[in-house]
């Protein structure tokens, strides 16, 4: 047996064990303990998980997070594909400009974006101004309204995210061979049918990748609602990640925080498996 | 020639040793703060040349998070940490801070018992209040004058509301901003009013006050101002929109802590002379006017610090000497926690921006007790949001606050 490869792997294995695997295992153990960061009370079995399940705020955070994940991802992926297809049109001029413009929002510092959106979504901000010009009621305080607060977060996140993900889809589009389109055209396919029966199916690997990555990241939604609303008003933008942070660091329940993080991991794994099964399954056949 | 070179080399070597030995004789301490305390630390280092203070600035909640992690891991804590008074009990109850009781015997009488109580736990002193944040009512002189209101005629909160109605009629300005959505700011504004009524959420021992009538009275008053009389406009506190609204004159006054005077000056320098300050009015049924606390800050020494003596020397200078307190006031508009400081001429001066002496506008106060305050803020904030959204009444909000605190915090 050759041992040389294993010797070369030792640095990685050591690093991974100490800095990755170790904390994962330790935090799993922590989720079964009562610990406020200072005083270690001891092993409490499933008490942390039971407390979390009994807490109405956990269910509120879960429903808010799922609402965000579903609405945001559907809108973001649709917009990102649309943008990628538009930029991929052969006759379009200034492609580089559009690509850069789409990508620009993600490069901006989040606190700056939050600052700007705070103004745009205020009572006298741009959103109300535009709504007023269109003849709608225009006196909303978007971030202060229980019904509109989550939508405000979705709008802000969409503004930042769709251009970024459109770059992935553009890369996916570039990998589709032109002769497939030519064959479809010879068979009488219109632009629409080419899009639905050629482009989308061949984009599926990239779609799965983007959907999984974006879902995982949107499950971890924290910065935008924390900066803009701190989870309010009345928990309308409370996400699982904010709930975790509050419990672990603000309320001093590190054990419970660890339990919440494992519940989140299970949710993300379940959704990822569903994606692969329902979107990726057909491709394997 | 060779001899000369030898002498020069020897002198240089001696100088190097001298510099190194001088540097090494200094004790370095790290100080975590979010405030602009550079000048104060420089002043301290002039007086104590044997101590070098490395000031590290970061956000207040970053300090709290990092300190918790440092305490949990047993390393990485600073020698001195500045903490938010409202959250201090999260640390004072851990036993991981240095017990300052034996070090502060000589200065502890300089603090009012109700101030010292903030940093005491189990009969020991775990930190020193470097400043407190009592409330005053900031008001726009020009708007009050336009409405024909003399601020000195406002004695009770009822007078204040009557003035608000006259102001709205004459100028269109709202009497005050209302923290909608509430969040932690709303919860602390409620505490400010509750404290000015002599009320509390918890007893001294940390037990929840049940059927809290003063809490109900404050919620009713806030509801009345915002939802019934329409004298307050909902706005998110401390946002750009918030400061712009003040600039535009949308609000005629603001019952808030004294430290916000620094922000009023910073964001509205052109309104110099147009802002004034008056004491908190008296609540009906009370024989004297009190003020409430927004909080304040505390200096503490983590037990894991290797420089206890130097760290204690620093915090005693900052929080327990007249010069230190004046330095804090100059740095961030701090109101001294150490009472002898008020004898300094600095505190007798009229503030040129406001045209009054702010320190003379501060009413007396009674003790206020903060326990598990982060979670308490979250519970109160949520109920305030529901109340201002018209989903629950003030009575229901009070009942829910008590019920949720009892359930979640078992107090």
HADDOCK unambig.tbl for C-alpha pairs under 7 A between the chains (distance, minus, plus):
assign (segid A and resid 37 and name CA) (segid B and resid 68 and name CA) 6.61 0.50 0.50
assign (segid A and resid 37 and name CA) (segid B and resid 72 and name CA) 4.76 0.50 0.50
assign (segid A and resid 38 and name CA) (segid B and resid 71 and name CA) 6.49 0.50 0.50
assign (segid A and resid 38 and name CA) (segid B and resid 72 and name CA) 5.11 0.50 0.50
assign (segid A and resid 38 and name CA) (segid B and resid 94 and name CA) 6.52 0.50 0.50
assign (segid A and resid 119 and name CA) (segid B and resid 241 and name CA) 6.52 0.50 0.50
assign (segid A and resid 144 and name CA) (segid B and resid 180 and name CA) 6.43 0.50 0.50
assign (segid A and resid 144 and name CA) (segid B and resid 181 and name CA) 5.18 0.50 0.50
assign (segid A and resid 230 and name CA) (segid B and resid 183 and name CA) 6.98 0.50 0.50
assign (segid A and resid 232 and name CA) (segid B and resid 181 and name CA) 6.94 0.50 0.50
assign (segid A and resid 232 and name CA) (segid B and resid 183 and name CA) 6.47 0.50 0.50
assign (segid A and resid 233 and name CA) (segid B and resid 181 and name CA) 5.29 0.50 0.50
assign (segid A and resid 233 and name CA) (segid B and resid 382 and name CA) 6.80 0.50 0.50
assign (segid A and resid 233 and name CA) (segid B and resid 385 and name CA) 5.87 0.50 0.50
assign (segid A and resid 234 and name CA) (segid B and resid 382 and name CA) 4.33 0.50 0.50
assign (segid A and resid 234 and name CA) (segid B and resid 385 and name CA) 5.38 0.50 0.50
assign (segid A and resid 234 and name CA) (segid B and resid 386 and name CA) 6.22 0.50 0.50
assign (segid A and resid 235 and name CA) (segid B and resid 382 and name CA) 6.80 0.50 0.50
assign (segid A and resid 249 and name CA) (segid B and resid 65 and name CA) 6.49 0.50 0.50
assign (segid A and resid 250 and name CA) (segid B and resid 374 and name CA) 5.94 0.50 0.50
assign (segid A and resid 251 and name CA) (segid B and resid 374 and name CA) 6.31 0.50 0.50
assign (segid A and resid 251 and name CA) (segid B and resid 375 and name CA) 5.98 0.50 0.50
